């Protein structure tokens, strides 16, 4: 995904909208994140990109409720840090789950081998 600032700038409350002129999901998608209009070029489905924007806006709303006087640029940085933290935690959970699955699978194979020897 790449982005470029849109000529449709504005400073209103966080809202999300996404549109594309191409039905196959490979064209530009206009979104609004934190009151900033952007055009995203993506091979992703437009509804997926719209969901990402909604998620960021939801995170921004939560941060804005906790720090109502914080400037939007700082809230956007905090939102990106929050989402990055979630990503890193999820990756660690996935790594741990894969390790446990591998250990469990190896234990099951050992038990099967033992049962065959009986």
C-alpha positions, 0 to 999 in steps of 0.5 A: 500500500502506498499513500499520497495526500489528497486534495480533499484535506480537512480537519473534522472529527475522525471518520472513515470513508473509502471509495474506488473506481475500480471494482477489482480492488487494485486501484486508488482508494480514498480514505479519511483517517483522523480528519486527513483525506488520503488516497491509498493505492492498494492491491487489497480489497477496498473494504479491507482498506476501509476496515483498516481505516475504521480500526485506526479511527477507533483507536484514535477515538479511544486515545482522544477520549483519554487525552482530549486536549492532545493534538491530532498529530500526537494522537496519530503517533500514539495510535500507530504505536498502539497498533504496532504494539498489538501487532508485536504482541500478536506475533509473539502469541503466534510464535508461542502457539506454533512452538506449543503446537510443534511440541504437542505434535512431537509428543503425539508422534512419540505416543503413537510410536510407543503404542505401535511397539506394544 
